[in-house]
Amino acid sequence: MGFLEKSSLYDIRSSFRDSIRRVIKRGFLVLVYCSGYLGVLPQGQTEALVSREILGGLSTGKSIVLEGTLKQRERLRRWIQQINLVPIGEETLSAIDSSNHQVLVRHSVDRLIVAGATLAPLSFNLTNGVGVDVEILFDCRIPDSGSHIVEGTDGRWIEFTAVENLFHELSHARHKATGNWRSFDSEGQAIEDENIFRQQMASMKGIAPVALRGSTEGEQIWFPDSIDLAMANQ
């Protein structure tokens, strides 16, 4: 059984009161917890409710937590559902779920220039098999085609879609949450996983050959326009 239901998840109506919904569907528990607060949009035009919801699994009941407005969390859920369809994606999400640590995926515009960031407190637990709680900063405004291109194994630029980008950060999170982080080559570790993800996803789509990533080099190709900026907290 996958980490998430492959069918669409539930439209969670956020409110100021904390709410918990437990839904058992085909033997898998999805635990959703929403706790809201107001975020102010640019120029103070309006306000939007920023909430957290938990995508829980059978083992821990906390697992991955999404933070953002309803629309931002919907985009994250959709990308995570796509990741879950790929074998190494499902493996990664299941490993996080079994780690007994929480991975917070939070909408943030601050790390767009570097295509997201995965943060964790420095500790021996990162490498000794114990693991720690992890936070991913990810800009939910980016298009499905991605905000960056990256260098392929042949030295040419290749695509880096939003799904590939988020999986890359979840790979970092997996290794930090399970205490298997390769501290001396963290990016290399995530790129190895990313290339397996690329190969498996291409195979599922019947695409060959598949372009693989060859280095940490990347270039930003998408920049938010005025509409994107106005929707930063929507």
C-alpha positions as CSV (number, residue, x, y, z in Angstrom):
1,M,0.0,0.0,0.0
2,G,1.3,3.4,-0.9
3,F,2.2,6.2,1.5
4,L,-0.7,8.2,0.3
5,E,-3.9,7.3,-1.4
6,K,-3.4,7.5,-5.1
7,S,-6.9,9.0,-5.5
8,S,-7.4,12.6,-4.7
9,L,-7.1,13.6,-1.1
10,Y,-9.6,15.5,0.8
11,D,-10.6,19.2,0.5
12,I,-9.7,20.4,4.0
13,R,-11.6,23.5,5.0
14,S,-9.4,25.4,7.4
15,S,-10.9,27.2,10.3
16,F,-9.6,29.0,13.3
17,R,-10.4,26.1,15.5
18,D,-8.1,23.1,15.4
19,S,-9.7,20.1,13.9
20,I,-8.7,16.5,13.5
21,R,-10.0,14.2,10.9
22,R,-9.1,10.5,10.7
23,V,-10.1,8.7,7.6
24,I,-9.4,5.0,7.1
25,K,-9.5,4.0,3.4
26,R,-8.4,0.7,2.0
27,G,-6.4,0.0,5.2
28,F,-4.4,3.2,5.3
29,L,-4.8,5.9,7.8
30,V,-4.7,9.5,6.7
31,L,-4.5,11.8,9.7
32,V,-5.2,15.5,8.9
33,Y,-4.6,18.1,11.5
34,C,-5.3,21.8,10.7
35,S,-4.2,24.7,12.8
36,G,-4.7,28.1,11.2
37,Y,-3.3,31.6,11.5
38,L,-3.5,34.7,9.4
39,G,-0.8,35.7,6.9
40,V,-0.6,39.2,5.4
41,L,-0.2,39.5,1.6
42,P,2.0,42.0,-0.1
43,Q,1.0,45.7,0.3
44,G,-1.5,44.4,2.9
45,Q,-4.3,43.9,0.3
46,T,-5.9,41.0,2.1
47,E,-5.2,38.2,4.4
48,A,-5.0,34.4,3.9
49,L,-5.3,31.6,6.3
50,V,-2.0,29.7,6.7
51,S,-2.5,26.2,8.1
52,R,-0.7,23.0,8.8
53,E,-2.0,19.5,7.9
54,I,-0.4,16.2,8.6
55,L,-0.2,13.4,6.1
56,G,0.1,10.6,8.5
57,G,0.9,6.9,8.1
58,L,0.1,3.8,10.1
59,S,3.4,3.8,12.0
60,T,3.8,7.3,13.5
61,G,0.7,9.3,12.9
62,K,2.7,12.4,12.2
63,S,5.1,11.8,9.3
64,I,4.9,14.7,6.7
65,V,3.4,18.0,7.7
66,L,2.4,20.6,5.1
67,E,2.3,24.3,6.0
68,G,0.8,27.0,3.8
69,T,-2.5,28.3,2.6
70,L,-5.1,25.9,1.2
71,K,-4.0,26.4,-2.4
72,Q,-0.3,26.0,-1.5
73,R,-1.0,22.8,0.4
74,E,-3.2,21.5,-2.5
75,R,-0.2,21.9,-4.8
76,L,2.2,20.2,-2.4
77,R,-0.3,17.3,-2.0
78,R,-0.6,16.9,-5.7
79,W,3.1,16.8,-6.2
80,I,3.6,14.3,-3.4
81,Q,0.9,12.1,-4.9
82,Q,2.8,12.1,-8.1
83,I,6.0,11.3,-6.2
84,N,4.3,8.4,-4.5
85,L,3.5,6.8,-7.9
86,V,7.2,6.2,-8.5
87,P,8.8,3.2,-6.7
88,I,11.7,5.2,-5.1
89,G,9.2,8.0,-4.3
90,E,7.0,5.6,-2.4
91,E,10.0,4.1,-0.7
92,T,11.2,7.6,0.3
93,L,7.9,8.6,1.8
94,S,7.5,5.2,3.6
95,A,11.0,5.6,5.1
96,I,10.1,9.1,6.4
97,D,6.8,7.7,7.8
98,S,8.7,4.9,9.6
99,S,11.5,7.2,10.9
100,N,9.6,8.4,14.0
101,H,10.5,12.0,13.0
102,Q,8.5,14.7,11.4
103,V,9.3,16.4,8.1
104,L,7.7,19.8,7.8
105,V,7.3,21.0,4.2
106,R,6.7,24.7,4.4
107,H,5.9,27.2,1.6
108,S,8.6,29.8,1.5
109,V,9.7,32.3,-1.1
110,D,13.1,32.8,0.6
111,R,14.9,29.8,-1.1
112,L,13.6,30.1,-4.6
113,I,17.0,31.1,-5.9
114,V,18.4,27.8,-4.8
115,A,15.3,25.7,-5.7
116,G,14.4,24.9,-2.1
117,A,16.3,23.9,1.0
118,T,16.1,21.1,3.6
119,L,17.1,22.1,7.1
120,A,17.9,20.1,10.2
121,P,19.8,20.7,13.5
122,L,23.4,19.5,13.4
123,S,23.6,16.4,15.4
124,F,25.3,13.0,15.5
125,N,21.8,11.6,15.0
126,L,22.0,12.7,11.4
127,T,24.5,10.0,10.6
128,N,24.2,7.4,13.4
129,G,20.9,5.9,12.3
130,V,18.7,7.8,14.8
131,G,17.7,10.8,12.7
132,V,16.1,14.2,13.5
133,D,13.1,16.3,12.6
134,V,13.5,18.0,9.3
135,E,12.1,21.2,7.6
136,I,11.8,21.7,3.9
137,L,11.4,25.2,2.5
138,F,9.8,25.1,-0.9
139,D,8.2,27.8,-3.1
140,C,4.7,26.6,-4.0
141,R,4.3,29.2,-6.7
142,I,6.6,27.5,-9.1
143,P,5.1,26.0,-12.3
144,D,4.9,22.2,-12.8
145,S,7.7,22.6,-15.3
146,G,9.9,23.9,-12.5
147,S,11.8,27.0,-11.7
148,H,15.3,25.8,-12.6
149,I,17.2,23.7,-15.1
150,V,20.2,21.6,-14.0
151,E,23.3,20.2,-15.6
152,G,23.0,16.7,-17.2
153,T,25.6,14.0,-17.4
154,D,26.6,15.2,-20.9
155,G,27.1,18.8,-19.7
156,R,23.9,20.1,-21.2
157,W,21.0,21.7,-19.4
158,I,18.1,19.4,-18.6
159,E,14.7,20.0,-17.0
160,F,14.1,20.0,-13.2
161,T,10.4,19.8,-12.8
162,A,8.6,20.8,-9.6
163,V,8.0,17.1,-8.8
164,E,11.7,16.2,-9.4
165,N,12.7,19.3,-7.3
166,L,10.4,18.3,-4.4
167,F,11.5,14.7,-4.5
168,H,15.2,15.9,-4.4
169,E,14.4,17.8,-1.1
170,L,12.4,14.8,0.2
171,S,15.5,12.6,-0.4
172,H,17.5,15.0,1.8
173,A,14.8,14.8,4.4
174,R,14.6,11.0,4.2
175,H,18.3,10.6,4.9
176,K,18.3,13.2,7.7
177,A,15.2,11.8,9.3
178,T,16.5,8.2,9.2
179,G,20.0,9.1,10.3
180,N,21.6,8.0,7.0
181,W,22.7,11.5,5.9
182,R,26.0,11.5,3.9
183,S,27.4,14.6,5.5
184,F,30.4,14.8,3.2
185,D,28.4,14.4,0.0
186,S,24.8,15.4,0.8
187,E,24.0,16.7,-2.7
188,G,25.6,13.7,-4.4
189,Q,23.4,11.4,-2.2
190,A,20.2,13.3,-3.2
191,I,21.3,13.4,-6.9
192,E,21.8,9.6,-6.9
193,D,18.2,9.2,-5.6
194,E,17.0,11.8,-8.1
195,N,18.5,10.0,-11.0
196,I,16.8,6.7,-10.0
197,F,13.5,8.7,-9.7
198,R,14.1,10.1,-13.2
199,Q,14.8,6.7,-14.6
200,Q,11.8,5.1,-13.0
201,M,9.4,7.9,-13.9
202,A,10.6,7.8,-17.5
203,S,10.2,4.0,-17.7
204,M,6.6,4.3,-16.4
205,K,5.9,6.9,-19.2
206,G,7.7,4.8,-21.8
207,I,10.3,7.5,-22.4
208,A,13.8,6.5,-23.5
209,P,16.6,7.5,-23.3
210,V,16.2,9.5,-20.1
211,A,18.4,12.6,-19.3
212,L,20.2,12.1,-15.9
213,R,21.6,14.8,-13.7
214,G,25.4,15.1,-13.6
215,S,26.2,17.8,-11.0
216,T,24.9,20.3,-8.6
217,E,25.0,23.1,-11.2
218,G,21.7,24.8,-11.9
219,E,20.2,27.9,-13.4
220,Q,16.9,29.7,-12.5
221,I,14.6,30.0,-15.5
222,W,11.3,31.0,-13.9
223,F,10.8,34.3,-12.0
224,P,7.6,35.4,-10.3
225,D,5.6,38.1,-12.0
226,S,3.3,40.5,-10.4
227,I,0.4,38.0,-10.3
228,D,2.7,35.4,-8.6
229,L,3.8,38.0,-6.0
230,A,0.2,39.0,-5.3
231,M,-0.6,35.3,-4.7
232,A,2.4,34.6,-2.5
233,N,0.2,33.7,0.4
234,Q,-2.9,32.4,-1.4
